């Protein structure tokens, strides 16, 4: 209907500006006189469709969010799906509003699709992070509070968003990692399992009593209440090194006790070695000095 206002009966080689303005004004006046009431009704109906549609969209979006929470869906996934529902419904409301105004929504949809394709090509990395975020939220390789190593960095997961994941290091540094880097690489989740094994390598001198050293290491491990009996801890000779006999000490502990137990065991072993006279070898070099005159005489 809007094309009627700007329609002309025939092209003109020379147009008087005042005559053209008067012609347009007369056309508008004629249109308003014949279609004005219909136009006002369409505008009011379009406004009503938009307002009611937006209200219904908000209600349905909140209802979906509440329904997913009752189904114990992950909170991040629930909010994401609720936003998707809201966006889809709002697009439908806007198309219905434009259609009520008499605008051809078919051609507009084609333009929007073409623009969306162009934007998608320009933001391939961003869309990749978006897709990776959806995969991380759906499959949950880690959760908030887990300590992970992924995307070339490590830290405690503080928040999982659609495009990136927020980590916090042990010295309280915030790190933002794109989800694409996380999903495309290896993820090491140190908090996933309830128990964890401590791996220590303890070396003693070749002159030390191996049985006494092994007995002492077993005593230290078994004397810690945080060490689990199942699986049983392992203390064994692993290799005969260049300057030491190396033991592996491998106790199992609850995940939350890993670092404190590791630090305490290391300290007790060092203090025990000092008390019992066991050696902790370190690389040495023998320097032989020869007297030049004695060498010449020989």
C-alpha positions in Angstrom: 0.0 0.0 0.0 3.0 2.3 0.6 3.8 2.2 -3.1 0.6 4.1 -4.0 1.9 7.3 -2.3 5.0 7.6 -4.5 3.5 6.2 -7.7 3.6 8.4 -10.8 1.5 8.1 -13.9 4.3 8.8 -16.5 7.9 9.9 -16.5 8.7 13.5 -17.2 11.8 15.0 -18.8 11.6 18.2 -16.8 9.9 18.4 -13.4 8.9 21.6 -11.6 9.9 21.1 -7.9 6.8 22.8 -6.6 4.6 20.9 -9.0 6.2 17.6 -7.9 5.7 18.5 -4.2 2.1 19.5 -4.8 1.5 16.2 -6.7 2.9 14.2 -3.9 0.9 16.1 -1.3 -2.3 15.7 -3.3 -1.6 11.9 -3.6 -1.0 11.6 0.1 -4.1 13.6 0.9 -6.2 11.5 -1.4 -4.8 8.3 0.1 -5.4 9.5 3.6 -9.0 10.5 2.7 -9.7 7.1 1.3 -7.4 4.8 3.3 -6.5 6.8 6.4 -8.9 4.9 8.7 -7.6 1.6 7.4 -4.0 2.8 7.9 -4.6 3.9 11.5 -6.3 0.6 12.3 -3.3 -1.3 10.8 -0.8 0.7 12.8 -2.8 0.1 16.0 -3.1 -3.6 15.3 0.6 -3.9 14.5 1.5 -2.1 17.8 -0.9 -4.4 19.6 0.6 -7.5 18.0 4.1 -6.3 19.0 3.3 -5.5 22.6 1.2 -8.7 23.2 3.8 -10.8 21.4 6.6 -9.4 23.4 4.7 -10.0 26.6 3.9 -13.6 25.6 7.5 -14.2 24.6 8.8 -13.1 28.0 6.3 -15.4 29.8 7.2 -18.4 27.6 11.0 -17.7 28.0 10.7 -17.6 31.8 8.5 -20.7 31.8 11.1 -22.7 29.8 13.8 -21.5 32.1 11.8 -22.6 35.2 10.8 -25.9 33.6 14.5 -26.7 32.8 15.5 -25.8 36.4 12.9 -28.1 37.8 14.3 -30.9 35.5 17.7 -30.2 37.1 19.2 -29.0 33.8 22.6 -27.1 34.3 21.9 -23.5 35.1 24.1 -22.2 32.3 22.4 -24.4 29.7 19.0 -23.5 31.0 19.7 -19.7 30.6 21.2 -20.3 27.2 18.2 -22.3 25.9 15.8 -19.7 27.4 17.6 -16.9 25.5 17.4 -19.0 22.3 13.6 -19.4 22.8 13.2 -15.7 23.4 15.2 -14.7 20.3 13.2 -17.1 18.0 9.8 -16.0 19.3 10.8 -12.3 19.0 11.7 -12.8 15.4 8.3 -14.3 14.8 6.6 -11.4 16.6 8.5 -8.8 14.5 7.6 -10.6 11.2 4.0 -10.7 12.2 4.1 -7.0 13.0 5.6 -6.1 9.7 3.2 -8.3 7.8 0.3 -6.5 9.5 1.7 -3.2 8.2 1.6 -4.6 4.7 5.4 -5.0 4.3 6.5 -8.0 2.2 8.3 -10.2 4.8 9.4 -12.8 2.2 11.9 -10.4 0.6 13.0 -9.2 4.0 13.6 -12.7 5.2 15.9 -13.2 2.2 17.8 -10.0 2.9 18.2 -11.1 6.6 19.4 -14.5 5.5 22.0 -13.0 3.2 23.1 -10.6 5.9 23.3 -13.4 8.4 25.5 -15.4 5.9 27.9 -12.5 5.4 28.1 -11.9 9.2 28.7 -15.6 9.7 31.6 -15.6 7.3 33.1 -12.5 9.0 32.8 -14.0 12.5 33.8 -17.6 11.9 36.0 -17.7 15.0 33.3 -16.2 17.1 30.7 -18.7 15.8 33.3 -21.5 16.4 33.6 -20.4 20.1 29.8 -20.3 20.3 29.5 -23.9 19.0 32.3 -25.0 21.3 30.5 -23.3 24.3 27.3 -25.2 23.5 29.3 -28.5 23.4 31.0 -27.8 26.7 27.7 -26.9 28.3 26.0 -30.0 27.0 28.7 -32.7 27.6 30.2 -31.1 30.8 33.8 -32.2 30.6 34.3 -29.9 33.6 32.2 -27.8 36.0 32.5 -24.6 37.9 35.0 -25.1 40.7 37.1 -27.8 38.9 40.8 -27.4 38.5 41.6 -28.0 34.8 44.4 -27.7 32.3 43.1 -26.7 28.8 43.7 -24.2 26.1 47.4 -23.9 27.0 46.7 -22.7 30.5 45.5 -24.1 33.9 43.3 -22.8 36.7 40.1 -23.1 38.7 36.9 -22.8 36.6 34.9 -19.7 37.8 32.4 -19.3 35.0 31.5 -21.1 31.7 29.9 -18.7 29.2 28.9 -19.3 25.6 32.0 -17.8 23.9 34.6 -18.2 26.6 35.5 -19.8 29.9 36.9 -17.8 32.9 39.7 -19.4 35.0 41.5 -18.3 38.1 45.1 -19.3 38.8 46.5 -20.2 42.2 47.9 -16.7 42.5 44.5 -15.2 41.9 45.0 -14.1 38.2 41.9 -14.2 36.0 42.3 -15.9 32.7 39.7 -15.8 29.8 40.1 -18.7 27.4 38.1 -18.9 24.2 35.9 -22.0 24.2 37.2 -22.9 20.7 40.7 -23.4 22.1 39.4 -25.5 24.9 37.2 -27.8 22.9 39.7 -28.3 20.1 42.5 -29.5 22.5 43.1 -31.9 25.4 41.3 -31.2 28.6 42.9 -32.4 31.9 40.4 -32.2 34.7 42.2 -32.7 38.1 39.0 -32.5 40.1 36.9 -35.0 38.2 37.8 -38.1 40.2 37.3 -38.3 44.0 40.8 -39.8 44.6 44.2 -39.0 43.3 47.6 -40.6 43.4 50.7 -38.8 44.7 53.9 -39.6 42.7 57.2 -38.9 44.5 60.6 -40.0 43.5 63.0 -40.2 46.4 66.7 -40.9 45.9 69.2 -42.3 48.4 72.9 -43.0 48.2 74.4 -46.3 47.0 76.1 -46.7 50.4 72.7 -46.5 52.3 70.9 -49.6 53.6 68.1 -50.0 51.0 65.9 -52.1 53.3 66.2 -49.5 56.0 65.3 -46.7 53.6 62.4 -48.6 52.2 61.1 -49.4 55.6 61.3 -45.8 56.6 59.4 -44.6 53.5 56.7 -47.1 54.2 56.5 -46.0 57.8 56.1 -42.3 56.7 53.4 -43.2 54.2 51.4 -45.5 56.5 51.6 -43.0 59.3 49.6 -40.3 57.5 45.9 -40.7 58.2 45.0 -39.0 54.9 46.6 -41.8 52.9 44.0 -44.3 51.7 44.4 -48.1 52.3 42.6 -48.9 49.1 44.3 -48.7 46.7 47.3 -49.6 48.7 50.3 -47.3 48.6 53.4 -48.4 46.7 57.0 -48.0 47.8 59.5 -49.6 45.5 63.0 -49.2 43.9 62.4 -47.8 40.5 65.9 -47.4 39.0 69.6 -47.3 39.7 70.5 -43.8 38.7 73.9 -42.2 38.0 74.4 -41.0 41.5 71.4 -42.4 43.5 69.1 -45.3 44.0 65.6 -44.0 43.3 62.4 -45.1 45.1 58.9 -44.4 43.8 56.5 -43.4 46.6 52.9 -43.6 45.4 50.1 -43.2 48.0 46.5 -42.5 47.2 44.5 -39.7 48.8 41.2 -37.9 48.5 41.4 -35.2 45.8 41.0 -32.4 48.4 44.0 -33.6 50.4 46.4 -34.0 47.5 48.6 -30.9 47.8 48.7 -30.8 51.6 49.6 -34.5 51.9 52.2 -34.2 49.2 53.9 -31.3 50.9 53.8 -32.9 54.3 55.2 -36.2 53.1 58.1 -34.5 51.3 59.0 -32.6 54.4 58.8 -35.6 56.7 61.0 -37.7 54.4 63.7 -35.0 54.3 63.7 -34.6 58.1 63.7 -38.4 58.5 66.7 -38.8 56.2 68.6 -36.2 58.2 67.8 -37.9 61.5 68.8 -41.4 60.2 71.8 -40.3 58.3 70.5 -41.4 54.9 72.1 -39.5 52.0 70.2 -37.5 49.4 72.8 -37.5 46.5 73.3 -34.7 44.2 75.5 -34.5 41.1 79.2 -34.1 42.0 82.4 -33.7 40.0 85.8 -35.1 41.0 88.7 -32.7 40.1 92.2 -34.4 39.9 95.2 -32.0 40.1 98.5 -33.3 38.9 101.9 -31.8 39.7 103.7 -31.0 36.4 107.2 -31.8 37.7 106.1 -35.2 39.1 104.3 -36.1 35.9 107.4 -35.2 33.9 109.6 -37.4 36.2 107.3 -40.3 35.9 
